Amino acid sequence: MRRSGLPLVVVTSLLFGDVTSAATRPRYGGTLKVAMRAAPTSLDPADSSQPESLARRNLSGLIFDTLVVLDDQDRPHPALASSWQSEPGSQRWQFYIRPGVTFHDGTALSSGAVAASLRAANSKWKIFSAGPGIVIECDVPTPNLPGELAMARYGIAKRDGGKLTGSGAFSVAHWDPGKKLTLTARDDYWDGRAFVDSIEIELGKSLHEQMISLDLGRVDLIEVASDQAQRATTEGRRVDTSSPTELMALVFTNDQHSSGDLQQRETLALSIDRRSLSVVLLQGGADPADGLLPNWMTGYAFLFSTDMDVSRMQSQHRNPRQMSPWTLSYDATDPVARLVAERITLNARDAGLTLQPTNSVNADLRLVRIPLASLDARIALTNLATSLNLAQPTFNGDSANDLYVAERTLLQSRQVIPLLHLRFASALEGGVRNWNTDREGGWRLQDVWLGTGKP
Amino acid sequence: MSFRSRLLAGFALTVFVSVAAVTLIVSAVTRRAFERANDERTTALVAQFQHAFNRRGEEVVQRVEAVAATDISTRLALNLNRNAPNYAAYLSEAKSLADSQKLDFLELADSDGTIISSAQWPAKFGYHELFSLTGPVPKDVFLRQEDLPTGPALGLSAIRKVDVGDKSLYVIGGRRMDKNFMASLELPNGMRAMLYQKLSEEKAGAAVSLQYLIDPSGTLQQPDRVAPLIEHVLKTRQETTAIVHWSSDASDDESVHAIPLGGQDNQILAVLILGSSRRSVVELQQHIRSAALLAASVGIALAILFSRWTAARVTRPVEQLADAAREIAAGNWNTKVPVTSSDELGALAKSFNRMTGELLERKEQLVKTERVAAWRELARRLAHELKNPMFPLQLTVENLIRAREQSPEQFEEVFQESSSTLLAEISNLKTIVSRFSEFSSMPQPQFQSVQINDIVRNVVRLLQAQLQSGSRIPIECKLELSGSPQPIAADPDLLYRAVSNLVFNALDAMPQGGRLTLRTRDGPNGVLVEISDTGIGLSAEDRGRLFTPYYTSKADGTGLGLAIVQSIVSDHGGRISVRSQPGQGTTFVIELPRNLDKLPVTGLIQTEYEAKM
């Protein structure tokens, strides 16, 4: 992408050279220092034991390429796959591998290596190499397979015993699992060399530590808690926020419920003041969630309006049933989750329900945060259903109505109560140039270059 | 029990009772004094703790006032006058202020009681305070039940109002009364504090919820021991004090002072329990008790020894008097009691010695008198016995002399008659002499096994011949013999003689006839023989002198028969007695011991005397 973007930058620099400083011109070199809260112990994109997160996707995207990438309009574009085609029914797909691509160790990217890598990521598919490409046979029609292959877990990796090699823009120079990762830019990257020479990533840093490190100039890029983004901006920091892409929801552990339970669950859903959650507790760093998918992704989420309905809630409350208190678990290390859980407890108490916040894993309710796995709505919904232990959604067609029906079916199960869609926020040091993210907040560090002073 | 033992027991009991009484009195007085001192100490400790508690309350007030004085509070109060509160802007203000002032609880609320920012429950913005903020703001600290996400908690709270414009901002802050709060209080040595938080809505009479009873360690053992105290305080709403026994060891006891702590509406929200260890008091009491017991034991032991010495000193002269009396009773008339003191016992000993001396003199005089009397009696008897034959002898000799002088021709004839008379009287004199000789030389009994019934039957067999002669007045002889008397060791000949003497005396006592009864029976230590008659009986004088030798109430008696009987019975170790009233007959009773140890050989009991008879 930089080869296509660089001329534009240069031309712009030439056109406005008299009014902009030399710092606006791209510059190669330097080390980008990053701090992250996540502390993955494995870089393998197919390792399902690691929690799914945007941070992990950001790391994986630097080391491992995927066959396809999605743009902000959810359209697939070639990456390691130069082209693809499907047979009628969308169950058999053929992807053609981009020639001339090599792994970090110099070996050529082959269709066999790609097939082996994808088999490690998804054992349900039947994958085999066929000449310059690979063939993927799905057991069900999969019209959005290219979009799914854009997910980080389908990053192409060569596995030689315990050694993991990718074909991305950066190769691993040092890896201290869960603590630190040092990446070096590849000069022979098929999509052009990154501007920075290397990236040093400190893992497992709390948001507070990250903010201090940024203020002390020890790092260039950090994560910012959703509820702190506005404050950080107010305090003069350079903050970038994504679209709301992380679902915060209440999930019932027990899927076997009576009609009384359904009434209680509906009462709880109606009692929650989502606006206070988003505006006060999250300080505008989240939007009230009407559905599982954000409105910007589907356009119909307002139809699931879940605004606090006092009259309905009071109607439910007039016929209270003797129910034992529900226990509500949340991530004790997440201050936002704790605040939200405590507010929900208050809201529930207004509705005559008793919630007991707990750190036990065996709770009746779980407060979860799940990032959208893909910009593809169907893929994202499917992954959300998987993460929430819900039944897999069924899509009867490709239309928006089919997506709506599938999501409504999930919501009507009363297994999940959407609360918020949180924005992903990052704070940057002034020298970071050409900062860009995708719509879900994913970093595009390949395009970043380091300047001096404020942009 | 001897006099010395009784005296010793009396002394010992007196000393023991005295020592016990003194010990009990000292113990009671000491215990009361210690209890009073301990109460005073506990009161001082409680006052000291309450001072620390009040100081902590003052700190809370100062910190809340400090929060109220911050620019943030002023700015927030100012904003309340301008528009509706922006909860998002102040979401973390209370938390920051609470952290800066080290307060566990802090809430900022408007005049309506709406919480703008809460440190203990940040998500509680927009909700109302549980209690009313109308009315004057309390100046002092008070207890308050705080609502937390994890449940209710008790806080030591204070309220201050920030007035800006028309609106007011209420600052409600406090410290949580948990184990950390309890641990932060400065407790005097030997004291510990517990707190019962009345957080649950307990029904009247319901048991105290002991999970709300905390102490600084967080691990209160046996909380049920103080539950009754808490219930009492909750019921009476007054302070109370009691001693709590935590174990069987009294030194683990505590003097527990329970103080009710009320909230704004005078509702009791907590009970402060101050325990003051009684270990030092109990150990001191135990030490004193041990020392008292030791002293009492030593005192009693010394008292017993002293009592023994005193009793021995007091009773020794008495015992000497008793021994001397026994010696005198045994016939040792020369016994003297040593006079060792000049007190009453000494005077008693002197009197005793003087008495024995006088008794000895009188006895010797009496012996002399009796000896003279005996000689006189013997002389009288001899004169009487000898005078009777002497008179015929004198007449016969005078008749011979007269016949030779007056009628020589008849002298031969007279001589012949007189010679016969002389020989007869001389023979009579010889008989008298032989009787006296026989009495003076009674043989010693030859012991052998004897059946007393056989002796009696032999006497009766001899008697039957005389009773059946026609010349006698008829006398009925009756035998009442024991069925199977135990054999005794005795001389059968002498016994036969004694019984026959008594039988013949009985016959002589019944000149008009009567009934003679002979009885034998086993006694506890031997056998008894009774010879009863229905004769003329004996006077009192006769009974007194009956066994005196040569005394007789019969005209032709020698006075030796009963003396011989008594001599035989005495030689057998027995005793003879007589019961008689004039005109009502006489009964002689012979008591004979078994004397089996006097048999020459042990083994078969022989009745050889039957062969001799």
Interface residues (C-beta under 8 A of the other chain):
Chain A: S276 V279 V280 L281 Q283 G284 L339 V340 A341 E342 R343 T345 L346 P357
Chain B: Y87 A88 L91 W121 P122 A123 K124 F125 G126 Y127 P149 T150
